[in-house]
């Protein structure tokens, strides 16, 4: 099968979150399974042209109110030579810092035009290569114009046998702009209503993508249900319920080569299901690194997170009401935090370090330290308001660290709640997001750590044995692709 991934991000070239990891990992897995996959993303300022190969000749793109000219570069994905990555080069659009914005302008005013160049450019790239995909797989709002163009503009001009799939990575980001930006999309005004762009008098990229895509996926089964509710739909739940027959949830995989306690070069000692002794070494090093008392008998709790509202930080760190101070004051535990984000939260975390001898934090981000935290902690807290998939709970289980999560999205799909009667489970799960629920669940985990050590060990091993490889997700996406072809083109795909 020929598959074109259209995305604003892909590792190792451009990344702001899990979207970039998913695009590259899925593309690599599908390529290794024998499929013909290509990725197209913008060439941002920090992607060095000198390390890329330029395709011969310019490429015309019909974004905006007149044709514009771009260049195209390519390279092979590191570690997967058969997977080609293509870069749309347009200095006016992409020759700047930031993917979607910068601190002074968090959402670039010309983003509709920038990502119209990407979407139109994806179709022109196919024509330039003489390569017409079976599937155009668009990712999040910034690529949503691609399924619109396929359905309303290009399906009967060379793409008769191409279907579209849209993956929603985070429903909270929709690409909403004023109606005056519509001409920059390079499509007929009739599609303002006809393709589903109109939203409260403006335009909504994600709404149009949902309206136009042949199939829609999310990055976990529970999230696929949540976005069809008023609570989790961010205003698009009604449209998604109308299209519920084409909405599927496919749980993301994890890079189990990079996140593997048996071979991880970023931790002081490796360990496995057969021999967990190295985890104790990692715990001691983690305690030492954060200036905590080095004591194997005290449970270490951890968070590695963006300090933003979605992650439930208010209920953990909110001054005078958050659970963190009370937990560290009342319980014989240690707590470490790695993250950055909202200024008030960073300030509160620094304040807590002065007040509590058993709480330490690194404000910022450090990749090596994140591995040490996953390997050396006993428990990992993720109290998210919503979590489309989540990866840290998966990393935690792979490293024998028990996640403590709110029952939402991918957290609900991956973590099995501890059962005191049977000793089964892979973590601790709570339902309501408030300081009391967080306090009580951490207290429950602490009690189990001190009083049910056999259960804790069994849960660790059960989590480490789970299979989170991308091959499972890739096969499910192939089923989605086949259904998209049947719905969009009337094609019954045969291997």
C-alpha positions as CSV (number, residue, x, y, z in Angstrom):
1,X,0.0,0.0,0.0
2,X,1.2,3.5,-0.8
3,X,0.8,5.9,2.1
4,X,1.6,9.6,2.3
5,X,1.8,11.1,5.9
6,X,1.1,14.9,5.8
7,X,2.2,16.5,9.1
8,X,3.5,19.7,10.6
9,X,5.9,17.6,12.7
10,X,8.0,14.5,12.5
11,X,11.0,13.5,14.6
12,X,13.9,14.0,14.4
13,X,13.2,17.1,12.3
14,X,10.5,19.1,14.1
15,X,8.7,18.4,17.3
16,X,6.5,20.0,19.9
17,X,4.9,16.9,21.3
18,X,3.8,13.3,20.8
19,X,2.5,14.0,17.3
20,X,6.0,14.1,15.9
21,X,6.9,10.8,17.6
22,X,3.8,9.0,16.3
23,X,4.1,10.1,12.7
24,X,7.7,8.9,12.4
25,X,7.2,5.7,14.4
26,X,4.1,4.6,12.5
27,X,5.7,5.4,9.2
28,X,8.8,3.4,10.0
29,X,6.8,0.4,11.2
30,X,4.7,0.4,8.1
31,X,7.8,0.7,5.9
32,X,9.4,-2.2,7.7
33,X,6.2,-4.2,7.0
34,X,6.8,-3.7,3.3
35,X,4.5,-0.7,2.5
36,X,5.6,2.3,0.4
37,X,5.4,5.2,2.8
38,X,6.5,8.8,2.5
39,X,6.3,11.8,4.9
40,X,5.9,15.4,3.9
41,X,6.5,18.3,6.4
42,X,7.6,21.9,6.1
43,X,11.2,22.8,6.0
44,X,11.5,24.9,9.1
45,X,14.4,27.3,9.7
46,X,16.3,24.9,11.9
47,X,16.2,22.1,9.3
48,X,19.6,22.4,7.5
49,X,19.2,22.4,3.7
50,X,22.8,21.3,3.4
51,X,21.9,17.9,4.9
52,X,19.1,17.4,2.4
53,X,18.8,16.7,-1.3
54,X,16.9,19.2,-3.5
55,X,14.5,17.8,-6.0
56,X,15.1,19.2,-9.5
57,X,13.0,22.2,-10.5
58,X,10.6,24.5,-8.6
59,X,7.1,23.4,-7.6
60,X,4.0,25.5,-8.1
61,X,1.5,25.6,-5.2
62,X,-2.0,27.1,-5.5
63,X,-2.3,28.3,-1.9
64,X,-3.5,31.8,-1.3
65,X,-5.1,34.0,-4.0
66,X,-2.4,33.4,-6.5
67,X,0.1,30.6,-7.3
68,X,3.3,30.5,-5.3
69,X,6.5,28.7,-5.9
70,X,8.3,26.4,-3.6
71,X,11.3,24.1,-3.5
72,X,11.3,20.5,-2.3
73,X,14.0,18.7,-0.5
74,X,14.3,15.1,0.6
75,X,16.2,12.7,2.8
76,X,16.0,9.2,4.2
77,X,14.6,8.7,7.7
78,X,17.5,7.8,10.1
79,X,17.5,4.1,10.7
80,X,15.1,3.4,7.9
81,X,16.6,4.2,4.5
82,X,13.5,3.1,2.6
83,X,11.4,5.8,4.2
84,X,11.7,9.1,2.4
85,X,10.9,12.4,4.1
86,X,10.1,15.4,1.9
87,X,10.3,19.0,2.9
88,X,8.3,21.9,1.4
89,X,10.7,24.8,1.3
90,X,9.1,28.3,1.4
91,X,11.0,31.0,3.2
92,X,8.1,33.3,3.7
93,X,6.1,30.6,5.4
94,X,8.6,28.4,7.2
95,X,11.9,30.3,7.4
96,X,11.4,31.4,11.0
97,X,11.7,30.0,14.5
98,X,8.7,28.1,15.8
99,X,6.3,25.6,14.2
100,X,3.0,27.2,15.2
101,X,4.3,30.3,16.9
102,X,6.9,31.9,19.2
103,X,6.6,33.3,22.7
104,X,5.8,36.7,21.4
105,X,3.2,35.4,18.9
106,X,2.1,31.9,20.1
107,X,-0.1,31.4,17.1
108,X,1.3,32.9,13.9
109,X,-1.2,35.2,12.2
110,X,-0.5,33.6,8.8
111,X,-0.8,30.0,9.9
112,X,-3.8,29.4,7.6
113,X,-1.7,30.3,4.6
114,X,1.4,28.4,6.0
115,X,-0.4,25.1,6.4
116,X,-2.3,25.7,3.1
117,X,1.1,25.7,1.4
118,X,1.8,22.4,3.2
119,X,-1.5,20.7,2.1
120,X,-1.5,21.9,-1.5
121,X,2.2,21.1,-1.7
122,X,1.5,17.5,-0.6
123,X,-0.6,17.0,-3.7
124,X,1.8,18.8,-6.0
125,X,4.6,16.6,-4.6
126,X,2.7,13.5,-5.6
127,X,2.4,14.9,-9.1
128,X,6.0,15.9,-9.2
129,X,7.1,12.4,-8.2
130,X,4.5,10.6,-10.4
131,X,3.5,8.7,-7.3
132,X,-0.1,8.7,-6.3
133,X,-0.9,7.2,-2.8
134,X,-3.6,4.9,-1.8
135,X,-3.9,6.8,1.5
136,X,-3.3,10.4,2.5
137,X,-2.9,10.3,6.2
138,X,-3.3,13.8,7.8
139,X,-2.4,14.6,11.3
140,X,-4.1,17.2,13.5
141,X,-5.6,20.5,12.5
142,X,-2.5,21.8,10.7
143,X,-2.9,19.1,8.0
144,X,-6.7,19.1,7.9
145,X,-6.8,20.9,4.6
146,X,-5.4,17.8,2.9
147,X,-8.6,15.7,3.3
148,X,-10.6,18.7,2.2
149,X,-8.6,19.1,-1.0
150,X,-8.8,15.4,-1.7
151,X,-12.6,15.2,-1.4
152,X,-13.6,18.5,-3.0
153,X,-10.8,19.4,-5.4
154,X,-8.5,16.6,-6.4
155,X,-10.4,13.3,-6.2
156,X,-11.2,13.3,-9.9
157,X,-8.0,14.7,-11.2
158,X,-5.4,12.0,-10.6
159,X,-6.4,10.9,-7.1
160,X,-9.4,8.8,-8.0
161,X,-8.0,5.9,-6.1
162,X,-6.8,7.8,-3.0
163,X,-8.7,7.9,0.3
164,X,-8.0,10.1,3.4
165,X,-7.5,9.3,7.1
166,X,-7.4,12.1,9.7
167,X,-5.8,11.4,13.1
168,X,-6.8,13.7,15.9
169,X,-4.0,13.8,18.4
170,X,-5.5,16.5,20.6
171,X,-9.0,17.8,20.1
172,X,-8.2,20.9,22.2
173,X,-6.2,22.4,19.2
174,X,-8.5,23.1,16.3
175,X,-7.0,25.8,14.1
176,X,-9.6,28.5,14.5
177,X,-9.2,31.8,12.7
178,X,-11.3,34.7,11.4
179,X,-13.3,34.4,8.2
180,X,-11.0,36.9,6.5
181,X,-8.3,34.2,6.5
182,X,-10.3,31.9,4.2
183,X,-9.0,33.3,0.9
184,X,-5.5,32.2,2.0
185,X,-6.5,28.6,1.8
186,X,-6.5,28.6,-2.0
187,X,-9.9,26.9,-2.4
188,X,-13.3,28.1,-3.7
189,X,-15.5,30.2,-1.4
190,X,-18.2,27.6,-1.8
191,X,-16.2,25.3,0.4
192,X,-16.5,27.7,3.3
193,X,-19.8,26.1,4.1
194,X,-19.6,23.1,1.7
195,X,-16.5,21.6,3.3
196,X,-17.5,22.5,6.9
197,X,-15.1,25.3,7.7
198,X,-17.7,27.8,9.0
199,X,-17.6,27.9,12.8
200,X,-19.1,30.7,14.8
201,X,-18.5,33.1,12.0
202,X,-14.9,32.1,11.4
203,X,-13.0,29.1,10.1
204,X,-12.1,25.9,11.9
205,X,-9.6,23.6,10.3
206,X,-10.3,20.6,12.5
207,X,-14.0,20.8,11.9
208,X,-13.4,20.8,8.1
209,X,-11.1,17.9,8.4
210,X,-13.6,15.9,10.4
211,X,-16.3,16.7,7.8
212,X,-14.2,15.7,4.8
213,X,-12.0,12.7,5.9
214,X,-13.0,9.2,4.8
215,X,-11.9,7.8,8.2
216,X,-11.1,9.5,11.5
217,X,-8.8,8.0,14.2
218,X,-7.7,9.1,17.6
219,X,-4.7,7.9,19.5
220,X,-6.6,5.7,22.0
221,X,-10.0,4.0,22.1
222,X,-11.2,5.8,25.1
223,X,-10.3,9.2,23.6
224,X,-12.3,8.3,20.5
225,X,-15.4,8.1,22.8
226,X,-14.5,11.1,25.0
227,X,-14.3,13.5,22.0
228,X,-17.9,12.6,21.2
229,X,-19.0,14.0,24.5
230,X,-19.8,17.6,25.5
231,X,-17.1,17.4,28.2
232,X,-14.3,16.3,25.8
233,X,-15.4,17.4,22.4
234,X,-14.4,21.1,22.7
235,X,-17.5,22.1,20.7
236,X,-17.1,19.4,17.9
237,X,-18.7,16.5,19.7
238,X,-22.0,16.8,17.8
239,X,-20.2,16.6,14.4
240,X,-18.2,13.6,15.6
241,X,-21.4,11.9,16.8
242,X,-22.8,12.4,13.4
243,X,-19.7,10.8,11.9
244,X,-19.3,8.2,14.7
245,X,-19.4,5.3,12.2
246,X,-16.0,6.4,10.8
247,X,-14.3,7.3,14.1
248,X,-11.9,4.7,15.4
249,X,-9.5,4.7,18.4
250,X,-6.1,3.2,17.8
251,X,-3.7,3.2,20.8
252,X,-0.3,4.6,20.0
253,X,2.7,2.3,20.4
254,X,5.9,3.2,22.1
255,X,9.5,3.2,20.9
256,X,10.6,0.1,22.9
257,X,14.1,0.3,21.5
258,X,14.7,3.7,22.9
259,X,12.7,3.1,26.1
260,X,14.0,-0.3,27.2
261,X,15.5,-0.8,30.7
262,X,17.5,-3.8,29.4
263,X,19.5,-1.6,26.9
264,X,19.0,2.0,28.0
265,X,22.3,3.8,27.9
266,X,21.0,6.8,29.8
267,X,20.6,4.9,33.1
268,X,23.3,3.8,35.5
269,X,22.3,0.1,35.6
270,X,20.1,-2.0,33.3
271,X,17.5,-4.4,34.5
272,X,14.8,-6.7,33.2
273,X,11.8,-8.8,34.2
274,X,14.3,-11.6,35.1
275,X,16.5,-9.4,37.2
276,X,15.2,-6.2,38.8
277,X,18.4,-5.5,40.8
278,X,19.5,-2.7,38.5
279,X,16.3,-0.7,39.4
280,X,17.6,-0.3,42.9
281,X,20.8,1.1,41.6
282,X,18.8,3.6,39.5
283,X,16.7,4.6,42.5
284,X,19.8,5.3,44.6
285,X,21.3,7.4,41.8
286,X,18.0,9.3,41.4
287,X,17.8,10.1,45.1
288,X,21.4,11.2,45.0
289,X,20.9,13.3,41.9
290,X,18.0,15.2,43.4
291,X,19.6,15.7,46.8
292,X,17.2,13.3,48.6
293,X,18.1,10.9,51.4
294,X,19.4,7.8,49.8
295,X,17.1,5.2,51.3
296,X,15.8,2.2,49.4
297,X,12.9,1.7,51.8
298,X,11.2,5.1,51.1
299,X,9.0,5.1,48.0
300,X,9.9,7.6,45.3
301,X,7.0,9.2,43.4
302,X,7.7,11.2,40.2
303,X,6.2,13.4,37.6
304,X,7.7,14.3,34.1
305,X,5.2,16.7,32.6
306,X,4.5,19.9,30.8
307,X,3.3,22.3,33.5
308,X,0.0,23.2,31.7
309,X,-3.6,23.0,32.7
310,X,-4.3,19.8,30.7
311,X,-1.9,17.9,32.9
312,X,-3.9,18.6,36.1
313,X,-1.2,20.8,37.6
314,X,-3.7,23.1,39.5
315,X,-4.9,20.2,41.6
316,X,-1.3,19.1,42.3
317,X,0.5,22.4,42.8
318,X,-2.1,25.1,43.3
319,X,-1.0,27.4,46.1
320,X,-2.9,26.7,49.4
321,X,-5.1,23.9,47.8
322,X,-2.9,21.6,45.7
323,X,-2.2,18.1,47.0
324,X,1.6,18.2,46.8
325,X,2.4,20.0,50.1
326,X,0.0,17.8,52.1
327,X,1.2,14.5,50.5
328,X,4.9,15.3,51.3
329,X,4.1,16.6,54.8
330,X,1.8,13.7,55.8
331,X,3.4,10.7,54.1
332,X,6.8,9.0,54.4
333,X,7.5,9.4,50.7
334,X,9.9,11.3,48.4
335,X,8.7,13.2,45.3
336,X,10.7,14.4,42.2
337,X,9.4,16.5,39.4
338,X,10.8,17.3,36.0
339,X,9.0,19.8,33.8
340,X,8.4,23.4,32.7
341,X,5.5,25.5,31.6
342,X,3.2,28.0,33.3
343,X,5.1,30.6,35.3
344,X,3.0,30.4,38.5
345,X,3.5,26.6,38.7
346,X,7.3,26.9,38.2
347,X,7.4,29.4,41.0
348,X,5.2,27.2,43.3
349,X,7.5,24.2,42.6
350,X,10.5,26.2,43.6
351,X,8.8,27.4,46.7
352,X,7.9,23.8,47.7
353,X,11.5,22.8,47.4
354,X,12.4,25.3,50.1
355,X,9.5,24.1,52.3
356,X,9.8,20.3,52.0
357,X,12.9,18.2,52.5
358,X,11.4,15.3,50.6
359,X,10.3,17.2,47.5
360,X,12.8,18.1,44.7
361,X,12.4,19.4,41.2
362,X,14.2,20.2,38.0
363,X,12.4,23.1,36.3
364,X,13.1,22.6,32.6
365,X,13.6,19.5,30.5
366,X,16.5,17.0,30.4
367,X,16.1,13.9,28.3
368,X,18.7,11.8,30.2
369,X,17.1,12.8,33.5
370,X,13.7,11.7,32.3
371,X,15.1,8.2,31.7
372,X,16.6,8.1,35.1
373,X,13.3,9.2,36.7
374,X,11.4,6.5,34.9
375,X,14.0,3.9,35.9
376,X,14.5,4.9,39.5
377,X,11.0,5.8,40.7
378,X,8.6,3.5,42.3
379,X,5.5,5.4,41.2
380,X,4.7,7.9,38.4
381,X,1.8,10.4,38.8
382,X,-0.3,11.5,35.8
383,X,-3.4,13.3,36.9
384,X,-4.4,14.7,33.5
385,X,-7.7,16.5,32.8
386,X,-7.6,14.7,29.5
387,X,-4.9,12.6,27.8
388,X,-5.5,11.5,24.2
389,X,-2.9,8.7,24.6
390,X,-0.1,9.5,26.9
391,X,3.4,7.9,26.7
392,X,4.9,8.3,30.1
393,X,2.5,5.8,31.7
394,X,3.7,3.3,29.1
395,X,7.4,4.1,29.7
396,X,6.8,3.8,33.5
397,X,5.3,0.3,33.2
398,X,8.1,-0.8,30.9
399,X,10.6,0.3,33.6
400,X,8.8,-1.3,36.5
401,X,7.4,2.0,37.8
402,X,3.7,1.9,38.7
403,X,1.6,4.7,37.2
404,X,-1.0,6.6,39.2
405,X,-3.4,8.0,36.7
406,X,-6.8,9.6,36.2
407,X,-9.2,7.4,34.3
408,X,-9.2,9.3,31.0
409,X,-8.2,8.7,27.4
410,X,-5.1,6.5,26.8
411,X,-4.5,6.3,30.6
412,X,-7.7,4.4,31.0
413,X,-6.8,2.1,28.1
414,X,-3.3,1.2,29.3
415,X,-3.3,1.1,33.1
416,X,-5.2,-1.7,35.0
417,X,-6.3,-0.6,38.5
418,X,-4.9,-2.4,41.5
419,X,-7.2,-5.0,43.0
420,X,-6.4,-5.5,46.7
421,X,-8.2,-8.8,46.8
422,X,-6.4,-10.4,43.9
423,X,-3.2,-8.4,43.8
424,X,-3.7,-7.8,40.1
425,X,-3.3,-4.6,38.2
426,X,-0.5,-2.5,36.7
427,X,-1.1,0.8,38.5
428,X,-3.5,2.9,40.6
429,X,-6.5,4.7,39.0
430,X,-8.8,7.4,40.2
431,X,-11.8,9.1,38.6
432,X,-12.4,12.6,39.8
433,X,-9.7,15.2,39.3
434,X,-9.3,17.1,42.6
435,X,-6.7,17.5,45.3
436,X,-8.5,15.0,47.6
437,X,-8.6,12.3,44.9
438,X,-4.9,12.7,44.2
439,X,-3.9,12.7,47.9
440,X,-6.0,9.6,48.6
441,X,-4.7,7.6,45.6
442,X,-1.0,8.5,46.4
443,X,-1.8,7.5,50.0
444,X,-3.3,4.2,48.7
445,X,-0.1,3.5,46.7
446,X,2.0,4.4,49.7
447,X,0.1,2.0,51.9
448,X,0.5,-0.8,49.3
449,X,4.2,-0.1,49.0
450,X,4.7,-0.6,52.8
451,X,2.1,-3.3,53.4
452,X,1.7,-5.3,50.1
453,X,5.2,-5.7,48.8
454,X,4.5,-8.9,47.0
455,X,1.6,-7.2,45.1
456,X,3.8,-4.3,44.2
457,X,6.4,-6.7,42.7
458,X,3.8,-8.6,40.8
459,X,2.4,-5.4,39.4
460,X,5.8,-4.3,38.3
461,X,6.5,-7.5,36.5
462,X,3.1,-7.5,34.9
463,X,3.6,-4.0,33.5
464,X,7.1,-4.8,32.2
465,X,5.8,-7.8,30.3
466,X,3.2,-5.8,28.3
467,X,3.7,-5.4,24.6
468,X,3.5,-1.7,23.5
469,X,5.3,-2.2,20.2
470,X,4.2,-0.2,17.1
471,X,3.4,-3.4,15.1
472,X,0.1,-3.8,16.9
473,X,-1.0,-0.2,16.1
474,X,0.3,-0.4,12.5
475,X,-1.8,-3.5,11.8
476,X,-4.9,-1.6,13.1
477,X,-4.1,1.4,10.9
478,X,-3.9,-0.9,7.9
479,X,-7.5,-2.0,8.7
480,X,-8.5,1.7,8.9
481,X,-6.8,2.4,5.6
482,X,-8.7,-0.5,3.9
483,X,-12.0,0.8,5.3
484,X,-11.2,4.4,4.1
485,X,-10.5,3.1,0.6
486,X,-13.9,1.2,0.6
487,X,-15.8,4.2,1.8
488,X,-14.0,6.9,-0.1
489,X,-13.3,5.1,-3.4
490,X,-15.3,2.0,-3.4
491,X,-12.1,-0.1,-3.4
492,X,-11.9,-3.5,-1.7
493,X,-8.2,-3.6,-1.0
494,X,-6.5,-6.9,-1.5
495,X,-3.0,-7.6,-0.2
